[in-house]
Amino acid sequence: MDQSQMCPRFEKAVEILSKRWTSLIVFQLLSGPQRFVNIDHALPNLSGKVLSERLKELELEGIVKRVVFPESPVRIEYSLSDKGRALAPIFGEIAKWSSEWLPVPDEVAP
């Protein structure tokens, strides 16, 4: 693999996923389609405005799909696209790494 060709792609991937809250939103959606309010409740320190912005950005990147159900009232669900679901093994490895190497926040040494 030619590292010089991969570098811009890797940089773009890190840029997308390292934006504040983005990875946590993707991680939340790994469990399946969810409504805005469900994601909002799962991430209580995230404002609705920022959640809306991040979901739009992820949709533009093709990572998240937004489905509008023509019901009354209108129901909107967010889910991961194939591109988004392809991140599952990466998030699994991050979870494994963090379990092994990072202390639980309440157990942080002084």
C-alpha positions, 0 to 999 in steps of 0.5 A: 500500500502506498502511504502517500495515496492513503494519507489524504483519505485517512486525514479526511476520515479522522477529520470527520470522526473526530469532530466533537460528538460525531463518533458518539452519534455514530456509536449510538446509531450502531444499535439501529435506527433511532429518532432524534429524541432517542439520540438526544436522550442518549447523549444528554450533554449534547445540545439539540442544535449541535445534534441536528448539525452533526446529523446533517453533516453525517448525512452529507458524508453518506454515513447516516440515512434520514428517513421521513415517514409520511405519518401524522405527526411526521416521524423521522428516523436516522440510521447508518448507511452501509458506509456508516455500518462499515465503521462498526469493527473500528468502533468495536476495536476502540471499545476493546482498546479503551476497556484494556487501557483506559480506567473507568472515569471514577477510577482515575488515579490522582 
